[in-house]
């Protein structure tokens, strides 16, 4: 039985997914309840990211988009509420990249790290007030960027908004599923540096 959640910071949630991954969506919903879902309609990952961000509740201060291959930690909603306390961006996942190991090790002692760049799109929390301007920023711009999180990162850099990464991460990456961006499987180590599992 799912517990109803009331967020102190009023955070709304949505899932961005591929139609072929409905089984993963159901897994997330079994844990977190009936979160609205935006399915890719063949117009590309950015189109689906935009649709999922626009599912934000206008009465909420923040909106979290989970990708279909996210695995939430236990007591996910309360854990998110604990860290989302300021008007900044949040990435609930910090990956296990070699070049980030030192940052991750230092950040564990403080429970997380604030950086001036967004990496990883598994679970991103944004202030709802910036979502319309973020979308407008990319309207009509020709871009070769295939990663939706990189587009968000560039906009955040433009407006000078930092990103906070809780460590341990509040979501794990389902690394058993092939990456939509990199289906060849070249990025095999798609796991959290440390997961609150």
GUKETI-503498 format. One line per field, with one value per residue (C-alpha): x, y, z; residue in one letter. Coordinates in steps of 0.02 Angstrom, whole numbers, plus 32768, in hexadecimal, padded with zeros to 4 digits. Example, Ala and Ser with C-alpha at 12.3 -4.5 7.8 and 13.67 -1.06 7.14 Angstrom:
# residues 2
px: c(8267:82AC) $
py: c(7F1F:7FCB) $
pz: c(8186:8165) $
vextor: c(A:S) $
# end
This chain:
# residues 197
px: c(8000:8045:804B:800B:8092:8085:8122:8157:81A6:8117:8173:8117:8156:814E:81A2:81EC:81EB:81F9:815E:81C9:81F3:8146:817E:81FD:817A:810C:819C:81B2:80F7:80EE:8169:8133:807C:8020:809B:806C:80D1:810A:812F:81A4:8141:81D5:8200:829F:82DA:82D3:821D:81F3:8258:81F6:814F:8181:81BC:8118:80BB:80EF:8069:8060:803B:80E1:818A:81EB:81D2:8232:8240:8274:82B0:8266:830A:8310:8307:82CB:8314:82AB:823F:8265:81E9:8223:82DA:82BA:825F:82F7:836D:82FF:8307:8345:831F:83A2:83A8:83BF:8401:83CC:8450:850D:8561:85F8:866A:8726:8740:86BF:8702:8761:86CB:865A:86CC:86D8:861D:85EA:8626:85B2:851F:8530:8584:854F:8597:8581:8556:84CB:84FE:848C:83D3:8393:8336:833C:82DE:82C6:826E:81C9:81E1:8273:8224:81C7:8261:82D0:825E:8252:8310:8321:828D:82C6:837C:83D2:8437:8499:848D:843D:8440:83AB:8409:8491:840E:83CF:8482:84A7:840D:8435:84E4:8499:842F:84B4:8453:84B8:848D:848C:84B2:8485:8501:84CE:845F:83A3:8390:83F4:8407:83BE:845E:8414:83B0:8407:841F:83AB:8436:84BD:846A:8512:8537:85DB:85B1:859F:85C3:8520:850F:8509:85AB:854C:8492:8422:83DB) $
py: c(8000:80A9:8138:81E1:8263:831A:837C:840D:8462:8431:83C7:837B:82E4:8296:820A:8217:8170:810C:80A7:8009:8025:8023:7F96:800C:8094:8018:7FEE:80A6:80BD:8022:8079:812F:8128:8166:81E7:8230:81F0:8240:81BF:81E3:81F7:81ED:82A6:8290:8291:834F:8352:82D1:832D:83CB:836F:8320:83C6:8418:839C:8406:843B:84FB:84FB:84A6:84F9:846B:83E1:833E:82DB:8226:81C3:8117:80C2:8117:80AB:8113:80F9:80C8:8153:81B4:8244:826D:8262:82DD:8352:8353:8394:8405:849F:852C:8575:8516:847C:83CC:832E:8298:822D:823C:81C1:8154:81A6:8197:8252:8272:81F8:827A:82EF:8260:8228:82D7:82F5:825B:82AE:8343:82DF:8329:83A9:8448:8463:84DF:845A:83DA:832A:8294:829F:820B:8277:8335:83AD:845F:84F7:8500:85BB:859C:8510:8580:85EC:8552:850D:85B5:85C6:8530:8557:8574:8553:84D7:8463:83C4:839B:82F0:82F0:8346:835E:83BE:8438:8452:8465:84ED:854F:8541:8580:8611:8649:8621:859A:8515:845D:83FB:8340:82DF:8253:81C8:81DF:81D2:816F:80E4:80CE:802C:7FFE:7F5B:7FBF:8002:80BD:811A:8195:8110:806B:801E:8008:8066:80B6:8014:805C:80BC:80AB:8126:8151:8121:80FB:8112:8063) $
pz: c(8000:7FCD:804A:8013:800F:803E:8014:8081:7FEC:7F79:7EFC:7E69:7E08:7D5B:7CFC:7C4E:7BF7:7B59:7B27:7B25:7BDC:7C27:7C98:7CE7:7CFE:7D59:7DCE:7DFB:7E12:7E81:7EF4:7EE7:7EB5:7E1B:7DD8:7D2D:7C99:7BF7:7B71:7AE0:7A3E:79C9:79CA:7A2E:7AE2:7AF6:7ABE:7B42:7BC6:7BA1:7BAD:7C52:7C9B:7C66:7CD4:7D69:7DE3:7DDD:7E97:7EBB:7ED4:7E82:7E03:7DF7:7D56:7D6A:7CD4:7CBC:7CEE:7D99:7E35:7ECB:7F78:800D:8055:7FB6:7FCC:807C:8048:7FBA:8030:80A3:801D:7FB4:8022:7FB2:7F07:7EA5:7E36:7E7B:7E2B:7E92:7E3D:7E43:7DCD:7DE7:7D67:7D82:7D72:7DFB:7E7D:7EE4:7EE7:7F1D:7FAA:7FF2:7FDD:8040:80E1:80C1:807F:7FD1:7F63:7F09:7E5B:7DCD:7D4B:7D38:7D09:7CF7:7CCF:7D36:7DB5:7DAA:7E1C:7DDD:7E24:7DC5:7DA8:7D30:7CC9:7C4D:7C2E:7C1D:7B96:7B3F:7B43:7ACF:7A5D:79AB:79D5:7964:79D1:79B5:7A6F:7A80:7B3E:7B8F:7C33:7BD6:7B95:7C46:7C83:7C04:7C35:7CEF:7CCA:7C68:7CFC:7D7F:7DDC:7E33:7E45:7EE7:7EE5:7F82:7FA6:7FBD:7F23:7F3B:7E9A:7E4B:7D8F:7D4C:7CF1:7CB2:7C32:7B97:7B92:7B1A:7AF5:7AE8:7AB6:7A86:7B3E:7B3D:7BE5:7C47:7CF3:7D00:7DBC:7E4C:7EA6:7F44:7F50:7FE6:7FCA) $
vextor: c(X:X:X:X:X:X:X:X:X:X:X:X:X:X:X:X:X:X:X:X:X:X:X:X:X:X:X:X:X:X:X:X:X:X:X:X:X:X:X:X:X:X:X:X:X:X:X:X:X:X:X:X:X:X:X:X:X:X:X:X:X:X:X:X:X:X:X:X:X:X:X:X:X:X:X:X:X:X:X:X:X:X:X:X:X:X:X:X:X:X:X:X:X:X:X:X:X:X:X:X:X:X:X:X:X:X:X:X:X:X:X:X:X:X:X:X:X:X:X:X:X:X:X:X:X:X:X:X:X:X:X:X:X:X:X:X:X:X:X:X:X:X:X:X:X:X:X:X:X:X:X:X:X:X:X:X:X:X:X:X:X:X:X:X:X:X:X:X:X:X:X:X:X:X:X:X:X:X:X:X:X:X:X:X:X:X:X:X:X:X:X:X:X:X:X:X:X) $
# end
